[in-house]
Each structure stands twice: as structure tokens, then as C-alpha cells.
Amino acid sequence: MSERRVLIKHSAKSYQKAGKKEKMSILDEFVKATGYNRVHAARVLRGHGRSHHFRNGVKVKAEAAGCFRRGRGRVYGSEVEEPLTKIWECLDYVCGKRLAPAIPAALESLERHGEIVVDEETRGKLLKMSASTIDRLLKAEREKYALRGRSGTKPGTLLKSQIPVRTFADWDEEKAGFLEIDLVGHDGGSSQGDFLQTLDVTDVHTGWSEQRAVLNKAQKWVFEALLEIRDLLPFPLLGIDSDNGSEFINHHLRDYCEEEKITFTRSRSHRKNDTCYVEQKNYSIVRQTVGYGRFQGSKSVRKLNELYDWIRLRTNFFQPSMKLIEKRREGSRVYKRYDRPQTPYQRLMGSDDVSQEIKQQLEDQFQALNLAALNREIRMIQQQLNRLLCPVGDRLRKAG
């Protein structure tokens, strides 16, 4: 730094006395030596040593030292990064926009159960941290994770004509209880033979999600899994919307919905965006926690459902999601506006359609949850599940 100041002082005197051609030569050498932008370098050489008079009588003389500005000090150090990384890991590596509103509840849970200890200053920094700052601090860790997707659904039968396509008149999406359902196959990249499926269910209004593993796409297993999920829901089941697969479009499920006064609709053929809520959960929950490997047999079903028993608690009580509330196009640009990120639990607690008794049960359950313990259980079962992965291709084996 002192060498650069000496260089500025020496070059400025020569520069201010030189003619136009000499100035260009001096400026070339100065830029090469300092690495300054050429315009900035010329300004430094012109102004060095000159006095500036202001109307209030103040006189200021420009010196080389004035050309150097101290950068802003670091606000978030390791004392913040360590607890932030722990919270991020416990919430399954969500993005900054979802992590920022989740930090208060996650931090409270971890502190309540003695999983994390932070002082008041660090807590204040964690709670006021912006989404962009979070993404910047976690950038190195985030680059380690990447996945891709795959799909497989066969069309249903002519029964589709008896099950209406979903319209705005059929559903009240401002009320909890209307679900989108879908199947996610665990085929490992090969559709040969039987392999496990996950029934994925998402409530449109609150984002509450449930998953159950089944042996295959047989209507019997899918229907039984749907009944299990209905018992887990903290609100009445009012409507079901599925794709056109035969595992959903069948007499058994249609008759059940008619008996239980449940609205049953289907999406348009080849329009995945009709069930966009559950399609998003297929990736963010099923693929990110289970992966893309192949699973077969009842042992894998039991282990996968054991995993989903823990996943549902972390997803519904701790992981916020954003809902699109406005989308408009102006020329070639599309503008989207989202609501404030909230967890499904928070959306239910703010709903007038949920009874106080149910809200109290949910609050008691939330207070008892230890986020770090949930994460440890999930990681342990994931490791056990990886040992049940099946080979694919010609080496497919039968699993029972």
C-alpha cells in the first residue's frame, strides 16, 4: 500500500506538468503498475495534491491516502455460519427464500431440545438474515447437490368419461381438504418387473403432504394407501384430483368417493401442470429424500413407510413453501408474485376452517418435535434403505 502511495505521488507530479502525449505515456505506465481502471487512474493523477475550496470555507487537499477506501467489515462470521448450516441440513437443504422464514421455528426447536446453543447477538443475526445472504453463505455447500427426474404412467380405461375433468366449480382451493394425488415409481431407470411406488398426496390450500409406499401400481395397494393417508390428515377429505392412470381411474375408488361424498376429478390427458402442486412434491420430497434407485418387495415397503413417517413431520411442521398468487405478462416479460412463505402447519393454524381442538393438537405436536432428532432418524433410515437397493437391467432379482 505504501509503495502505491509513493507511486501515485511521483506520477501525479509528472502527469500534471506533462503535455498530452506525455500524459498518455505516464498514464499507460501507471495503469500497468497499479491495475486501476484507466478513467479512475487519470482522475487520481489529476486530483492528487490539489486543494478544493467549498462555500462554507472548508479547504480540502487531495492526497494519495484518500484514494483508498476501507471495505465493509464482515458481518456474518463462523459463529453464524455454523448454526445456519446445521439448520439448513435439518431442513433438507432448502433454498434461501424458504430457509429464511423457517429459521425462527427451527432455531426455537433446536434450542428447546438442547441441540444448539447461540448467544443473543448470533440469534439476532440469524433471525434478520436475508434470503440472498443465506444463499451466499451456503453457496459452497449447496453446489454438492443435484438430481434429475423420470416419469411413468399408463392411461386409464373408458371410465374416464364418468369422472369429470377438474374445473373451478368443482373445487374450493381456499379450503383445506382438496387433494392432488400422484404415483412416483422407484424403478431405478428400468420399467422391467415389479417395483415400489410412492403415493404422493398434497393439499392444494395448505400444502400439507403425505406419502405412502406400495408394492406396485395395483389398484388394491393404492386404495389401501389412500385410506391410510386419510386417517393421517388433520382435516376432512373433501376432494381428490388425480392423473388418468388406471391405478386411480377405477370403479373401486370412484364408488368409494361417491359413498363418502368426496369430489373425485381428474386432470386433462398429457397436462402435468393440472396437478402442479403434487408434481412439485414428487421432486422436493420423494426424489430428494429417496432418490432414483430401484426398490422391490415388502421389506422395502416397510422401511420406506418408516422413512415417510418421519419425513411428514419435518415437511409439514418445519419446511415453508410459497404459493403463486399473481402472474402477468407485459410484452415478452412474465412477472410472478408469491405469498409469504409458510409451513403447512402455519397455514392450518391460520385457517378458519380448522377447529380449535385440531389446532391445539397440532400445536402440542409441534412443541414436542425435535428437529435435529427428526433429521437424525431420517438420515439413519436413508442409510438402511440404501442397503435395500436392487440391481436393474438383466440382473433384476426377485425380492419378497
N, C-alpha and C positions, 0 to 999 in steps of 0.2 A: 504493500500500500504506500509506504514512504517513497519507494522508487518511482511509483507512478506519479506521486505529487511533484517530485523533483523534475520528472519528465514534462509534466504539464507546465510548470513554472518556466523551465528553459525554453520549451517550444512556443509558449504563448508570447514571450518577448520577441522572438524571431518572427513569428507569424504576424503580429500586429504591426511590425515595421516593414514587412516584405511587400513586394508588388504582387500582382495577380498570379503570374506564373510561378513565382517562388512560393506563394501561399499554397498552391496546388501540390507542389512537391513536398512541402513541410507537412501538409495535411495527409498526404499519402503515407509518409513515414510514421506519422503519429497514429493513424488508424491501424496500421500494421502492427505497431508496438503495443497498443492498448486493447485492440479488439472492439473499440467503440463503433457505433453506427456513425457514418460519415457526417450526417447532419448534426448529430449531438456533439461530435468531436469539434466541428467548426464553431459551434456555439460556446463550447468550453474554452477554446483558444481565444475567441473574440472577447469574451467577458472577463477572463482572468485578470485581476489587478485593477479593474476599472471600478470607479465609485458611482453609486446611483443615489440621487437625491429625491426624496419624497416630499410632498406638500406639507406634511406635519413637521418638517425639519429634520427628519431622520436621514442619516447618511449611512449607506451600506456599501462595503467594499467586497467584491467577489474574490474568493480565494480557492485554491485547488481543493482544500478540505471540504468546501461547501458543495462540491460536485458528487460527493459520496453520501448516500443515504442509507442508514441502517434499516435492514428489512424488519418486517413484523416478527416478533418473537413467537415461538411455537406455543400454541395454546393447549393442545391435546397431546400429552406425553404418554409414556408407557403405563403410568398409573391409570389412564383412561382406556388405553388400547386393550389391556389385559381383561378387565371385566367386560368390555364391549365385545371382544372376541368370544368370551365364554357365553354371553347372552346370545350372540349370533349363532353359535354352534348349537345351543339348546333349542333354538327356534328353527333349526334345519336350514341355515344359510339363506334366509330370505333377503330380498333386496333392501336397499336403504329406505325407500319410500314405505315399505311395510314394516321394517325394523324400528324406525323412529317412533311411531305411535305404540309399538309393542313394548318398548323399553320400560315404561313405568310399572306395568303389571308384572313383567318378567323379573325386574330388579326387586320388586316387593316380595315375590315368591321366593327368590333365591336368598334374600336376606332373612326372610321369616324362618326358613329352614336351615340357616347357618351355612349355606353353600357358597356365599360370597360375602366379603366384608369390604366396605368402601367408606371413606370419610365424607364429611358433608360437602367439601369442595368438589370431590370427584363425582359424587352423586349429582350435584348441581350441573356439572358439565355433561354428564350422561343424559340428563333429562332435557337439556336445552339444545343438544346436538342436532344439527340439520341432517336431512337425508343425504345431501351431497357430501357433507363431511364424513358421514358414516361410510359411504361408498369409497371415498378416498382413503380412509384409514384401513379399510378391509380389502383394498384392491389386490394386494399380493396374495392373500389367502383365497380370494374369490376366483382367481384365474385357474385354480386347480380343478374346478368342477365344470363338466359339460356332458350333455346327454342328447340322444335323438329318439324319435318315436316311430311307431308302426301301428297298423290297424288291421282288423279283420272281422267283417260282419256279413252274414248271408241274408238275403231278403226274406221277409216273412211270406205267409200264404195269402190267399184271396181274402182272408179275414180282415185285411187292412181296410177293405171297403166298409166294414162295420165299426171301425174305430176311427173317429174323426181326426183330421189334422188340427193341431193346436191353433187356436185363434185368441185374440184379446178378450173375446166374450167368455171363453171357457175358464180362464184363469184370473185370479186376483193376486198379482205379483207383489202387492203391498201387504200381504198377509202370509204369515208362516204356515207351512203345510203343503205347499205345492212343489213337488219334487221332479227333478230331471234324473233319469236313471240310464246307466250305460254299463257295458261289459268291457273289461280290459284283459286281453289274453296274455298269458305268460308262456309263450311258445318258443322263446329263445331264437326266433328267426326262422323256424320251420313249422308249418301247419300240419305236419305229419303226425298222426296218432292223437291221443287224448292229452290234454294239458290243462292246468288250472286256469280259471278265470276269476277276476275280481269284479263283483257287483259294486259299482260306484254310484252313490246316491247323494244329490246335492239339493238343498232347499234354495229356491230362487231368491226369496226375500232376505233371509238371514245369512246364507252361505253355509249353514250347518251341514256337515258332510259325514257320511257313514260309509264304511267299506266292509264287505264280507267276501271271503274266498269260497269258491265252489269247485267241484271236481272237473266239470266241463260245462258246456253250454246247454245241457239238458234242461228242459222246462221245469222238471221236478226240483232240481237243485237251486235254480234261480228263484223259483217261487218261495221255497223254504227260506232262502237267504233274505228275501224281501220281507217276509214275516218277522224274522229276527230283527231286522233293521227297524221295522215299525215299532217294535217293543222298546227300542233304544231311544227313539225320538222324544224330545221334551215337549212336543206339541202334537196335536191331532194330524193324521194323514188326510189331506183333503183332495189331492190330485197327483197323478203320475203322468209324466210325459217321457216316452221312450223313442228309440230309433225304430226302424222297420224290421229288425231281426226277428226270426221265428221264436227265439227264446223269450221275447216279450209279447209278440203278436200271436196270442194263442187263446183258446176258449177258456182255459182254466183261469188265467189272470183276468180276462175280461169279465167272466162270471163273478169272480171274487169282488172286483171293483163295483159291479152293479149291486151286489148284495150289501156291500159296506158303504154304499153311497159315495164312492170315491170317483172323481172325474178322471177318466182314462183317455189320454190323447197321444198322438204320435207326431213325429216330425215329418217333413217332406222328404221324399227319397233323394239321396245324394246331397243333402243340405246339412252338413255337420254344424253349421252355425246356428241351426234351430235349437240345438241343445248345447249352446256355448258354455253355460255355467258348469255343467258336469264334464264337458270335454276339457276345460281348463284344469279341473281337479284330477282328471286322468293323468295329467303330466305332473302337476305340482305336488300331488300326494302319492299316487300309486307308483309312477315311474321313478320319481326321485327317492322314494324310500325302499322300493322293492327292486327296481332296476329292470333289465331286459332279458334276464336269464329264463331258462325253462324249468318249470316245476310240474311234478306229476304226483298223484297218489294222495291218499287220505292223511298220511303223516305230514305232508307239506301243507295240506289244507288246515290242519290243526295249528301248525306253527305259524302260518300266515295270518290266521284269525287271531292268534295270540298277539301278534305284532299290531294288528289293526285295533285291538282293544286299548293299546297304549297310544297309538297314533291319533285316534279320535279325540283323546283328551288334550293332547298338545295342539292339534289343529283347531278344535272348536273353542278352546279356552284361552289360547295364547297367540295364535297367528292371525293378524289383521289382514283384511283384503279390501280392495277398493272397488266400488261399483260405478260403472259409466252412467252418468246422469244427463249428459248432453253431447251430441255430436253434430257438427255443422260443417258444411263445405263452403269456402269462399274462393272461387276460382279453382286453382289447382291444389290449394291447401286445405287440409282437413284439421279441424280443431276439436279436441275432446276435453270434456270436463268431468272430473270424478268427485265423488263424495269423500268425506273424511274417512280414512282407513279405520275400520273397527273389526273386532273379532266377532264371530257368530254369537258368542256368549254376550257380548256387549249389545249387539243388535237385538237379541231376545230380551235382555233386561230393559231396553228402551221401548219395547213393543207394548201397545195397549191390549193386544190380543192374547197375551200370556198372563195367566193368573198369578196373583201374589204368592200363592202356595208353590207353584212351579219355580218362580223367581227365587224364592227363599231356598229351595232345594238346590238350585243351580249355584247360588252364592255360597252355600255351605260346602258344596263340592269343590268350588273354585278355591276357597280358603284352605282346603285340605291338600291341595295339589302342590307337589314339589317339582318344579320344572326341571331341575337338574337330575332328580331321581327318574323322572319320566324319560329324559334323554338317555340315561344310562341303561334303562331297561330296553329301550328301543335299539340302542347300539348292540347290546348283548344278543337280542333275538335276531337282529340282522346277521350277525356272525353265525349264529346257529342255522339260520335259513340258507346262508351261502353254502353250507355243507350239504344241503339237500338239493342243490342244483343238478339237473340232469343233462347228459350229453345230447347233442342234436345230430340230425342227418342220419347216416347209415348206422350209427352207434346208439340209436334210441333204445332205451331199455324200458321194460315194463316196471312200473312202480305201484306198490299196493299199500 
